[in-house]
């Protein structure tokens, strides 16, 4: 299997698969595939309960599998928003915990399962919900981040404090907990929220430079708004809807 990542801020991933190879992806990630590639849907061994857990946290209920016939084929994927695609090599003793929404696709041999948060506080205030995704097995998994990705390798005992929505994934050797951002004054007026993720090494940590929520907040002032029967768009143009039917 060979792959190529193209683009800068809106990256695409093209994977060349042979007749004996298979890749699986989250639903809706495929852009195009060559004519000799077929796709099917599968639960990837997690069954109905695994699919329900994924659905609850906003992931696809089933995965889409891609297989080539009659020679090599190509299938291309993209993430749900502008951002970066990153390959991670998974092997026995080398697996990752991922935030919801970060999994894009993986090669055959990679196992994707759900794992529960260890602490109630992390579930309620960590920005990840009750469930996280765990990738294990042997192969390559491709993850998608919103904006750019920053990778850090924490030494034993070394720790960082991170915005609750900026963490993409980490190795299981990294401890993860939620702490208060600071004083009440800082939490209310500092713009960083009430809580932070506290990650402590050893192990690799992956962060993203933006979140979907933050991106939408930046765009809000420029989006059309409905106000008292009038549609207000950019450029200061107001269009009255009074007198129109439908």
N, C-alpha and C positions, 0 to 999 in steps of 0.2 A: 504493500500500500504506500502510495505517495500522496502528498498534499501540498497545496500552495495557498498562502494567505495574501490577498491583494487588497489595496486600498489603505487609507490612512484613518479617517474618522468614521467611515462607514464600511468596515471591512467585510470581505466575503471569503469563504473557505471552500476550495475545490479539492475534492478527494478522488483519486483514481483507484478504483477497486478491481481486483482480478476476479475470475470466475469462482474461486474458492473463498473469497473474502466477503465480509458483510459489515455495514455500518448501521447504526440506529441513531435516531435523532428525536428531539422533542417535536411535537406536532406543529406544522406550519413553518418550520425552519428552512425547508427546501426551496431554492430558487428555480433550478432547472436540473435535468439529468439527461444523459445521452439515451438514444433510442433503445439500447440493449439493456438498460437498467430497469428492473421491476421493483415495486415497493409493496409492502404489506404492513399491517398493524399487529402489534404484539404487546403483551404486558411485561415481557422480559423476565418471566418467572416470578414476579411479585404477586400475581393473582389479583383478585377483585379488591382485597383490602389495601394492597399497595397502590392500586390505581385510585381508590377513594382518598387515600392520604395525600397523594399528589394533587388530586383535584381540589382538595380542601385548601391547600396552600397556594393554589393558583397555577399549578403545573398541568400539563396535558395528562389525560386519563390513561392513554395508551401511547406507545412509542411507534414511530414509523421506521421500518427496516428497509434497507436498500441492498439489492443483490444484482450482480452483473451476469449476463448470459452471452455465450459466444464471443468471448474475448474480454478485454478490459473495458470498463465503463467509467464515466465521470458523473459525479453528483456534487452540486454546489449549494452551500448553505449561507445564511446570514442571520445575525441576531435581530431581536425585535426593536432595537433602537440604535442610534449612532453609538459606536463604541469599538472595543478592541476584542479580537479573538486570540486566545492563548491555548497552545497545546500543553497538556500535562501527561507525563509518562507515569502509568500506574503499574505496580508490580507487587508481589507478596511482601508485606512489610512496608510498602510505600503507597499509602492511600490518602484521600483527602475528604474533608467535610466542606460542603458548599452551601452557600445561601440559596434560597429559592430564586429561580429565574436565571441563575448563572450557567446551568448546564445547557449546552448546545447540541452536541452529538458525541459519539464514541465508537471505537472499533469493537468488533466481536471479541469477547473475552473480558470486557469491562463489565462489572456489576454495579448497577445503580440502585440504591435502596434508601429508605427513609430512616432517620435516627432521631430519637426524641431528645429535646433539650434536657441537660442534667439538672438545671436549677429553674424553679418557677419564675424567679426574677428575670432570668435571661429570656424566658418565653414571653413574659408580659411587656418588658421594656427594651428588649434587645433589638427590635426591628426585624426579627427573623420568624417570629411565631413559635408555635410548639414544636414544629418539625423542621429538621435540616436534611439535606441530601448527603449521602455518603457514597463515594466511588471507590471501588476496590477491584481486585482481580488482576488481569494482565492485559495491557494494551495502552491505547492513547485516548484520552478524553479531551474534548475541546470545550472551553468555557468562554462565555461572553460577558464582558463588563461594560458598564455605562461610562463612556469617556475613556480615559487612559488607565492603564493598570500599573500599579507599583508593587513589586515583590520585595519582601524583606525576609531575611533569615535571622531569627532571634537566637541568641546564645542562651545557655541555661541560666535561668533567673532574670534574663533581660525582658523588659515588658514595655508595651506601648498602650496608650489610651486613644481610642478611635471613635469617631462619630458612628452611631449605631447603624447607619445605613451604608457606610462606606466599606464594610468588610465583605469580601467576596468569598474567601475560603481560607482554610488553614489545615495543616497537618494535625492528626489526632494527638500528637505529643504536645501541642500547644494548649494551654489551659485558657478557658474562656468564661468570663463572668461580667456582670453588669455592675457598674459603680455610679455613684452620683457625680454629676458634672462639676459640682462645687457648691458654693453657698446658694441660697435662694435667689439672691440678687443676681448672681452670675447666671443661674439657670434661666431666670426670667428675661434678662436684658442682654445676655452675652451672645445670643443667637445660635448657641450650640445645643439647645435642648436641655432636658432634665438629667439625662443619663448618657454614659459613654460605655463602649466596650473596652474591657481590660483584657489584653492578650499577653500571655506570659510564656516565654520559651522554655525548652528549645523547640525549634521547628520553623517551617516556612509559613509566612502569612501573605495573603494577596489582598490588596486594597484597590478600590476604584476611585476615580477623580470626581465623578458626578453621580447623582441619582436621578431617576425618572421624575421624582417629586420635585427636586430642585430645578430640573430643566423646565418643567411646566410652570413653576413659579416665576421663572425669568421671562417666559413668553406671555404670561397673563396680561400685562399692560398693553400688549399689542394685538390681543385677540378681540374679535367683535363681541359686543355685549348687548343684551336686550334690556331696555330700560323704558318703562312706561309706554309700551307700544311702539318704541322706536328701536331700530337696530343701529348701533353705533360701531363703526368700523375704524380701521386705521386711516390716517390722513384727515381726521376730523369731519368726515362725511357722515351725515345722519340721514337715514332713509326711513320715512314714515310708513308704517304698515296699516294705517287706518284707511278704511274704504276698500281694502282688498279682501276678496273671499278666498276661502281655502287656506 
